[in-house]
Amino acid sequence: MVAISRSSALAARRGASAAPPTLRLDSRGPAVVTLQKKLKAAGFDPGAADGAFGQKTLAAVKAFQKAHGLTADGVVGPKTWNKLNVKKQGPTPPAPGGGRSVTGYVKGKAQQITLSSIPNGKEMRSDAAAAFNRMHATASSAGINLHVNSGFRSMEEQRALYQKHLNGTGNLAARPGYSNHQGGIAVDVTVGATSSATYKWMENNAKRFGFIRTVPSEPWHWEFRP
Ligand SMILES: [Zn+2]
């Protein structure tokens, strides 16, 4: 390896105590290891923490940026570093496996679950979120955008949806306490018609990330059942 990336060279000139350097595809060095560890902790798999910013790290960075409302350009500048750090020092103490702890409902029973971010400002139970984010990044690199319309729902949110359903102004909704969205394992994705490229991609790939369809009338509703 002869080439030293420009950002690493700049970082070296600024000295070790400076703010984290801007990183991009082909960056190398200890700051990349830090980035990879933080991505992994946030549920975005960059591959091995080997200090080499390759395609897997790029996909993880883009998915992380998308999930946090940043421009998904794959360049790790101050804003992305900030989100990576903020996540770690958020107001809610991190539960085991990262994420925030909330009351979820499974088959009518309250239970404590841990949530992590997925794209479009939504959340899922942390294990489901990690799998969804991997799937999202893989879909992205195949040119498929999995837009999330609904992830975890609080009791209030499910009550509101159920009321709309009863009023005849909303989609089918499970009665409060009984939606798998309240357990953090269900996600609604914009898939279009079952003939669309997005739906076909899900049909061919979702299973290997642990996601299956469970509601025959709802092609957008997927559940994490690995
Ligand atoms: Zn749903």
py3Dmol code that shows the C-alpha trace and the ligand (Angstrom):
import py3Dmol

protein = """\
ATOM      1  CA  MET A   1       0.000   0.000   0.000  1.00  0.00           C
ATOM      2  CA  VAL A   2       1.735   3.130  -1.244  1.00  0.00           C
ATOM      3  CA  ALA A   3      -1.075   5.674  -1.361  1.00  0.00           C
ATOM      4  CA  ILE A   4      -1.962   7.563   1.802  1.00  0.00           C
ATOM      5  CA  SER A   5      -5.413   9.114   1.613  1.00  0.00           C
ATOM      6  CA  ARG A   6      -5.626  12.876   1.701  1.00  0.00           C
ATOM      7  CA  SER A   7      -7.846  12.889   4.804  1.00  0.00           C
ATOM      8  CA  SER A   8      -5.412  10.690   6.763  1.00  0.00           C
ATOM      9  CA  ALA A   9      -2.538  12.946   5.776  1.00  0.00           C
ATOM     10  CA  LEU A  10      -4.511  16.016   6.883  1.00  0.00           C
ATOM     11  CA  ALA A  11      -5.445  14.327  10.140  1.00  0.00           C
ATOM     12  CA  ALA A  12      -1.803  13.498  10.787  1.00  0.00           C
ATOM     13  CA  ARG A  13      -0.842  17.128  10.176  1.00  0.00           C
ATOM     14  CA  ARG A  14      -3.535  18.361  12.570  1.00  0.00           C
ATOM     15  CA  GLY A  15      -2.339  15.959  15.257  1.00  0.00           C
ATOM     16  CA  ALA A  16      -4.072  13.214  17.191  1.00  0.00           C
ATOM     17  CA  SER A  17      -6.033  15.513  19.519  1.00  0.00           C
ATOM     18  CA  ALA A  18      -7.891  17.280  16.661  1.00  0.00           C
ATOM     19  CA  ALA A  19     -11.541  16.617  15.818  1.00  0.00           C
ATOM     20  CA  PRO A  20     -12.152  13.371  13.925  1.00  0.00           C
ATOM     21  CA  PRO A  21     -11.069  13.702  10.285  1.00  0.00           C
ATOM     22  CA  THR A  22     -13.512  13.604   7.395  1.00  0.00           C
ATOM     23  CA  LEU A  23     -13.582  10.041   6.100  1.00  0.00           C
ATOM     24  CA  ARG A  24     -14.703   8.639   2.777  1.00  0.00           C
ATOM     25  CA  LEU A  25     -14.318   5.598   0.548  1.00  0.00           C
ATOM     26  CA  ASP A  26     -10.664   4.419   0.585  1.00  0.00           C
ATOM     27  CA  SER A  27      -9.804   6.337   3.769  1.00  0.00           C
ATOM     28  CA  ARG A  28      -7.575   4.317   6.080  1.00  0.00           C
ATOM     29  CA  GLY A  29      -6.296   4.414   9.630  1.00  0.00           C
ATOM     30  CA  PRO A  30      -7.345   4.444  13.280  1.00  0.00           C
ATOM     31  CA  ALA A  31     -10.185   6.955  12.722  1.00  0.00           C
ATOM     32  CA  VAL A  32     -11.750   4.437  10.315  1.00  0.00           C
ATOM     33  CA  VAL A  33     -11.527   1.764  13.043  1.00  0.00           C
ATOM     34  CA  THR A  34     -13.345   4.169  15.411  1.00  0.00           C
ATOM     35  CA  LEU A  35     -15.977   4.818  12.733  1.00  0.00           C
ATOM     36  CA  GLN A  36     -16.486   1.101  12.091  1.00  0.00           C
ATOM     37  CA  LYS A  37     -16.875   0.351  15.812  1.00  0.00           C
ATOM     38  CA  LYS A  38     -19.408   3.160  16.263  1.00  0.00           C
ATOM     39  CA  LEU A  39     -21.406   2.044  13.204  1.00  0.00           C
ATOM     40  CA  LYS A  40     -21.493  -1.507  14.516  1.00  0.00           C
ATOM     41  CA  ALA A  41     -22.625  -0.325  17.970  1.00  0.00           C
ATOM     42  CA  ALA A  42     -25.414   1.655  16.283  1.00  0.00           C
ATOM     43  CA  GLY A  43     -26.629  -1.479  14.476  1.00  0.00           C
ATOM     44  CA  PHE A  44     -25.081  -0.794  11.051  1.00  0.00           C
ATOM     45  CA  ASP A  45     -22.673  -3.514   9.992  1.00  0.00           C
ATOM     46  CA  PRO A  46     -19.539  -2.079   8.318  1.00  0.00           C
ATOM     47  CA  GLY A  47     -17.801  -5.475   8.133  1.00  0.00           C
ATOM     48  CA  ALA A  48     -14.559  -6.041  10.084  1.00  0.00           C
ATOM     49  CA  ALA A  49     -13.154  -3.076  12.055  1.00  0.00           C
ATOM     50  CA  ASP A  50      -9.987  -3.216   9.964  1.00  0.00           C
ATOM     51  CA  GLY A  51      -9.375   0.493   9.430  1.00  0.00           C
ATOM     52  CA  ALA A  52     -10.061   0.288   5.693  1.00  0.00           C
ATOM     53  CA  PHE A  53     -13.090   2.244   4.433  1.00  0.00           C
ATOM     54  CA  GLY A  54     -14.387  -0.106   1.729  1.00  0.00           C
ATOM     55  CA  GLN A  55     -17.758  -0.767   0.090  1.00  0.00           C
ATOM     56  CA  LYS A  56     -19.276  -2.432   3.189  1.00  0.00           C
ATOM     57  CA  THR A  57     -18.337   0.515   5.382  1.00  0.00           C
ATOM     58  CA  LEU A  58     -19.665   2.874   2.708  1.00  0.00           C
ATOM     59  CA  ALA A  59     -23.038   1.073   2.641  1.00  0.00           C
ATOM     60  CA  ALA A  60     -23.205   1.157   6.469  1.00  0.00           C
ATOM     61  CA  VAL A  61     -22.365   4.897   6.539  1.00  0.00           C
ATOM     62  CA  LYS A  62     -25.048   5.676   3.942  1.00  0.00           C
ATOM     63  CA  ALA A  63     -27.662   3.620   5.816  1.00  0.00           C
ATOM     64  CA  PHE A  64     -26.695   5.333   9.093  1.00  0.00           C
ATOM     65  CA  GLN A  65     -26.934   8.777   7.454  1.00  0.00           C
ATOM     66  CA  LYS A  66     -30.339   7.956   5.968  1.00  0.00           C
ATOM     67  CA  ALA A  67     -31.590   6.665   9.308  1.00  0.00           C
ATOM     68  CA  HIS A  68     -30.558   9.940  10.972  1.00  0.00           C
ATOM     69  CA  GLY A  69     -31.942  12.383   8.416  1.00  0.00           C
ATOM     70  CA  LEU A  70     -28.531  13.289   6.983  1.00  0.00           C
ATOM     71  CA  THR A  71     -27.586  13.482   3.304  1.00  0.00           C
ATOM     72  CA  ALA A  72     -26.618   9.902   2.474  1.00  0.00           C
ATOM     73  CA  ASP A  73     -23.428  10.813   0.618  1.00  0.00           C
ATOM     74  CA  GLY A  74     -21.204   8.283   2.386  1.00  0.00           C
ATOM     75  CA  VAL A  75     -18.799  11.044   3.489  1.00  0.00           C
ATOM     76  CA  VAL A  76     -18.232  11.108   7.246  1.00  0.00           C
ATOM     77  CA  GLY A  77     -17.897  14.786   8.187  1.00  0.00           C
ATOM     78  CA  PRO A  78     -18.719  16.702  11.404  1.00  0.00           C
ATOM     79  CA  LYS A  79     -22.498  16.097  11.166  1.00  0.00           C
ATOM     80  CA  THR A  80     -22.156  12.348  10.814  1.00  0.00           C
ATOM     81  CA  TRP A  81     -19.521  12.169  13.574  1.00  0.00           C
ATOM     82  CA  ASN A  82     -21.852  14.198  15.744  1.00  0.00           C
ATOM     83  CA  LYS A  83     -24.763  11.767  15.234  1.00  0.00           C
ATOM     84  CA  LEU A  84     -22.484   8.799  15.897  1.00  0.00           C
ATOM     85  CA  ASN A  85     -21.433  10.340  19.211  1.00  0.00           C
ATOM     86  CA  VAL A  86     -24.849  11.732  20.202  1.00  0.00           C
ATOM     87  CA  LYS A  87     -26.335   8.286  19.815  1.00  0.00           C
ATOM     88  CA  LYS A  88     -23.909   6.937  22.364  1.00  0.00           C
ATOM     89  CA  GLN A  89     -24.567   9.736  24.870  1.00  0.00           C
ATOM     90  CA  GLY A  90     -28.330  10.065  24.335  1.00  0.00           C
ATOM     91  CA  PRO A  91     -30.645  11.051  27.205  1.00  0.00           C
ATOM     92  CA  THR A  92     -31.963   7.492  27.663  1.00  0.00           C
ATOM     93  CA  PRO A  93     -29.391   5.180  29.209  1.00  0.00           C
ATOM     94  CA  PRO A  94     -28.463   2.576  26.632  1.00  0.00           C
ATOM     95  CA  ALA A  95     -29.984  -0.828  27.332  1.00  0.00           C
ATOM     96  CA  PRO A  96     -28.023  -4.016  26.630  1.00  0.00           C
ATOM     97  CA  GLY A  97     -27.426  -4.179  22.896  1.00  0.00           C
ATOM     98  CA  GLY A  98     -27.831  -0.402  22.490  1.00  0.00           C
ATOM     99  CA  GLY A  99     -30.981   1.604  21.914  1.00  0.00           C
ATOM    100  CA  ARG A 100     -33.664   2.903  24.263  1.00  0.00           C
ATOM    101  CA  SER A 101     -35.853   0.874  26.562  1.00  0.00           C
ATOM    102  CA  VAL A 102     -39.659   1.254  26.263  1.00  0.00           C
ATOM    103  CA  THR A 103     -42.833  -0.610  27.177  1.00  0.00           C
ATOM    104  CA  GLY A 104     -43.935  -2.735  24.254  1.00  0.00           C
ATOM    105  CA  TYR A 105     -46.851  -5.135  23.965  1.00  0.00           C
ATOM    106  CA  VAL A 106     -46.836  -8.727  22.806  1.00  0.00           C
ATOM    107  CA  LYS A 107     -50.181 -10.539  22.650  1.00  0.00           C
ATOM    108  CA  GLY A 108     -51.730  -8.035  25.021  1.00  0.00           C
ATOM    109  CA  LYS A 109     -48.965  -8.251  27.610  1.00  0.00           C
ATOM    110  CA  ALA A 110     -46.715  -5.331  28.457  1.00  0.00           C
ATOM    111  CA  GLN A 111     -43.028  -6.062  28.242  1.00  0.00           C
ATOM    112  CA  GLN A 112     -39.852  -4.025  28.313  1.00  0.00           C
ATOM    113  CA  ILE A 113     -38.183  -3.928  24.897  1.00  0.00           C
ATOM    114  CA  THR A 114     -35.141  -2.123  23.517  1.00  0.00           C
ATOM    115  CA  LEU A 115     -35.512  -0.021  20.380  1.00  0.00           C
ATOM    116  CA  SER A 116     -32.961   1.116  17.804  1.00  0.00           C
ATOM    117  CA  SER A 117     -33.289   3.437  14.815  1.00  0.00           C
ATOM    118  CA  ILE A 118     -34.281   2.370  11.334  1.00  0.00           C
ATOM    119  CA  PRO A 119     -34.636   4.792   8.379  1.00  0.00           C
ATOM    120  CA  ASN A 120     -37.271   7.529   8.052  1.00  0.00           C
ATOM    121  CA  GLY A 121     -37.184   8.333  11.762  1.00  0.00           C
ATOM    122  CA  LYS A 122     -38.728   5.022  12.840  1.00  0.00           C
ATOM    123  CA  GLU A 123     -37.605   2.414  15.355  1.00  0.00           C
ATOM    124  CA  MET A 124     -37.785  -1.347  15.831  1.00  0.00           C
ATOM    125  CA  ARG A 125     -36.751  -3.765  18.560  1.00  0.00           C
ATOM    126  CA  SER A 126     -32.949  -3.627  18.444  1.00  0.00           C
ATOM    127  CA  ASP A 127     -32.355  -7.087  16.951  1.00  0.00           C
ATOM    128  CA  ALA A 128     -35.014  -6.469  14.299  1.00  0.00           C
ATOM    129  CA  ALA A 129     -33.600  -2.974  13.637  1.00  0.00           C
ATOM    130  CA  ALA A 130     -30.092  -4.329  13.093  1.00  0.00           C
ATOM    131  CA  ALA A 131     -31.445  -6.885  10.611  1.00  0.00           C
ATOM    132  CA  PHE A 132     -33.640  -4.290   8.901  1.00  0.00           C
ATOM    133  CA  ASN A 133     -30.735  -1.846   8.547  1.00  0.00           C
ATOM    134  CA  ARG A 134     -28.585  -4.569   6.974  1.00  0.00           C
ATOM    135  CA  MET A 135     -31.427  -5.354   4.580  1.00  0.00           C
ATOM    136  CA  HIS A 136     -31.946  -1.647   3.837  1.00  0.00           C
ATOM    137  CA  ALA A 137     -28.265  -1.148   2.998  1.00  0.00           C
ATOM    138  CA  THR A 138     -28.220  -4.227   0.773  1.00  0.00           C
ATOM    139  CA  ALA A 139     -31.369  -3.062  -1.018  1.00  0.00           C
ATOM    140  CA  SER A 140     -29.855   0.426  -1.444  1.00  0.00           C
ATOM    141  CA  SER A 141     -26.798  -0.978  -3.152  1.00  0.00           C
ATOM    142  CA  ALA A 142     -29.166  -2.820  -5.522  1.00  0.00           C
ATOM    143  CA  GLY A 143     -30.904   0.507  -6.290  1.00  0.00           C
ATOM    144  CA  ILE A 144     -33.979  -0.305  -4.174  1.00  0.00           C
ATOM    145  CA  ASN A 145     -35.153   2.225  -1.593  1.00  0.00           C
ATOM    146  CA  LEU A 146     -37.067   0.650   1.280  1.00  0.00           C
ATOM    147  CA  HIS A 147     -39.079   3.580   2.629  1.00  0.00           C
ATOM    148  CA  VAL A 148     -40.387   2.905   6.135  1.00  0.00           C
ATOM    149  CA  ASN A 149     -43.899   4.115   6.948  1.00  0.00           C
ATOM    150  CA  SER A 150     -44.291   2.480  10.332  1.00  0.00           C
ATOM    151  CA  GLY A 151     -42.087   0.597  12.783  1.00  0.00           C
ATOM    152  CA  PHE A 152     -42.552   0.365  16.542  1.00  0.00           C
ATOM    153  CA  ARG A 153     -45.835   1.879  17.762  1.00  0.00           C
ATOM    154  CA  SER A 154     -46.602   3.083  21.248  1.00  0.00           C
ATOM    155  CA  MET A 155     -49.952   2.219  22.860  1.00  0.00           C
ATOM    156  CA  GLU A 156     -51.230   5.728  22.004  1.00  0.00           C
ATOM    157  CA  GLU A 157     -50.289   5.353  18.350  1.00  0.00           C
ATOM    158  CA  GLN A 158     -51.939   1.946  18.061  1.00  0.00           C
ATOM    159  CA  ARG A 159     -55.093   3.246  19.795  1.00  0.00           C
ATOM    160  CA  ALA A 160     -55.319   6.098  17.281  1.00  0.00           C
ATOM    161  CA  LEU A 161     -54.876   3.734  14.303  1.00  0.00           C
ATOM    162  CA  TYR A 162     -57.414   1.276  15.689  1.00  0.00           C
ATOM    163  CA  GLN A 163     -59.926   4.076  16.148  1.00  0.00           C
ATOM    164  CA  LYS A 164     -59.413   5.181  12.517  1.00  0.00           C
ATOM    165  CA  HIS A 165     -59.920   1.579  11.412  1.00  0.00           C
ATOM    166  CA  LEU A 166     -63.165   1.361  13.412  1.00  0.00           C
ATOM    167  CA  ASN A 167     -64.289   4.659  11.895  1.00  0.00           C
ATOM    168  CA  GLY A 168     -63.641   3.260   8.433  1.00  0.00           C
ATOM    169  CA  THR A 169     -60.989   5.901   7.692  1.00  0.00           C
ATOM    170  CA  GLY A 170     -57.857   3.791   8.144  1.00  0.00           C
ATOM    171  CA  ASN A 171     -56.208   0.519   7.186  1.00  0.00           C
ATOM    172  CA  LEU A 172     -56.829  -2.723   9.001  1.00  0.00           C
ATOM    173  CA  ALA A 173     -55.354  -2.296  12.483  1.00  0.00           C
ATOM    174  CA  ALA A 174     -55.010  -4.775  15.320  1.00  0.00           C
ATOM    175  CA  ARG A 175     -56.666  -3.909  18.596  1.00  0.00           C
ATOM    176  CA  PRO A 176     -54.395  -2.004  20.972  1.00  0.00           C
ATOM    177  CA  GLY A 177     -51.887  -4.303  22.652  1.00  0.00           C
ATOM    178  CA  TYR A 178     -52.129  -6.928  19.932  1.00  0.00           C
ATOM    179  CA  SER A 179     -50.259  -5.390  16.980  1.00  0.00           C
ATOM    180  CA  ASN A 180     -46.810  -6.800  16.272  1.00  0.00           C
ATOM    181  CA  HIS A 181     -45.807  -3.178  15.646  1.00  0.00           C
ATOM    182  CA  GLN A 182     -46.163  -2.772  19.425  1.00  0.00           C
ATOM    183  CA  GLY A 183     -43.684  -5.588  19.975  1.00  0.00           C
ATOM    184  CA  GLY A 184     -41.202  -3.830  17.690  1.00  0.00           C
ATOM    185  CA  ILE A 185     -40.913  -6.691  15.196  1.00  0.00           C
ATOM    186  CA  ALA A 186     -43.244  -5.391  12.455  1.00  0.00           C
ATOM    187  CA  VAL A 187     -42.384  -2.840   9.788  1.00  0.00           C
ATOM    188  CA  ASP A 188     -44.457  -1.279   7.010  1.00  0.00           C
ATOM    189  CA  VAL A 189     -42.422  -0.579   3.879  1.00  0.00           C
ATOM    190  CA  THR A 190     -43.560   1.211   0.730  1.00  0.00           C
ATOM    191  CA  VAL A 191     -43.482  -1.644  -1.775  1.00  0.00           C
ATOM    192  CA  GLY A 192     -46.033  -0.560  -4.375  1.00  0.00           C
ATOM    193  CA  ALA A 193     -47.856  -3.263  -6.314  1.00  0.00           C
ATOM    194  CA  THR A 194     -46.696  -6.863  -5.977  1.00  0.00           C
ATOM    195  CA  SER A 195     -45.351  -6.514  -9.530  1.00  0.00           C
ATOM    196  CA  SER A 196     -43.050  -3.627  -8.559  1.00  0.00           C
ATOM    197  CA  ALA A 197     -39.261  -3.955  -8.428  1.00  0.00           C
ATOM    198  CA  THR A 198     -39.313  -3.116  -4.719  1.00  0.00           C
ATOM    199  CA  TYR A 199     -41.833  -5.818  -3.885  1.00  0.00           C
ATOM    200  CA  LYS A 200     -39.971  -8.357  -6.014  1.00  0.00           C
ATOM    201  CA  TRP A 201     -36.739  -7.466  -4.235  1.00  0.00           C
ATOM    202  CA  MET A 202     -38.388  -8.042  -0.856  1.00  0.00           C
ATOM    203  CA  GLU A 203     -39.919 -11.296  -2.046  1.00  0.00           C
ATOM    204  CA  ASN A 204     -36.507 -12.558  -3.158  1.00  0.00           C
ATOM    205  CA  ASN A 205     -34.349 -11.198  -0.335  1.00  0.00           C
ATOM    206  CA  ALA A 206     -36.264 -10.386   2.863  1.00  0.00           C
ATOM    207  CA  LYS A 207     -36.193 -13.950   4.179  1.00  0.00           C
ATOM    208  CA  ARG A 208     -32.415 -14.099   4.427  1.00  0.00           C
ATOM    209  CA  PHE A 209     -32.531 -11.052   6.709  1.00  0.00           C
ATOM    210  CA  GLY A 210     -35.247 -12.724   8.809  1.00  0.00           C
ATOM    211  CA  PHE A 211     -38.262 -10.812   7.433  1.00  0.00           C
ATOM    212  CA  ILE A 212     -41.437 -12.503   6.233  1.00  0.00           C
ATOM    213  CA  ARG A 213     -44.949 -11.434   5.256  1.00  0.00           C
ATOM    214  CA  THR A 214     -47.651 -12.324   7.760  1.00  0.00           C
ATOM    215  CA  VAL A 215     -50.781 -10.437   6.655  1.00  0.00           C
ATOM    216  CA  PRO A 216     -52.077 -11.717   3.301  1.00  0.00           C
ATOM    217  CA  SER A 217     -53.910  -8.470   2.481  1.00  0.00           C
ATOM    218  CA  GLU A 218     -50.941  -6.210   3.332  1.00  0.00           C
ATOM    219  CA  PRO A 219     -47.928  -6.575   1.021  1.00  0.00           C
ATOM    220  CA  TRP A 220     -46.257  -3.665   2.869  1.00  0.00           C
ATOM    221  CA  HIS A 221     -46.327  -5.353   6.286  1.00  0.00           C
ATOM    222  CA  TRP A 222     -43.257  -7.438   7.154  1.00  0.00           C
ATOM    223  CA  GLU A 223     -42.266  -9.085  10.409  1.00  0.00           C
ATOM    224  CA  PHE A 224     -38.909 -10.074  11.823  1.00  0.00           C
ATOM    225  CA  ARG A 225     -39.199 -13.812  12.467  1.00  0.00           C
ATOM    226  CA  PRO A 226     -35.721 -15.208  11.922  1.00  0.00           C
TER     227      PRO A 226
END
"""
ligand_1 = """\
1
ZN
Zn -48.016 -3.142 9.572
"""
view = py3Dmol.view(width=600, height=400)
view.addModel(protein, "pdb")
view.setStyle({"model": 0}, {"cartoon": {"style": "trace"}})
view.addModel(ligand_1, "xyz")
view.setStyle({"model": 1}, {"stick": {}})
view.zoomTo()
view.show()
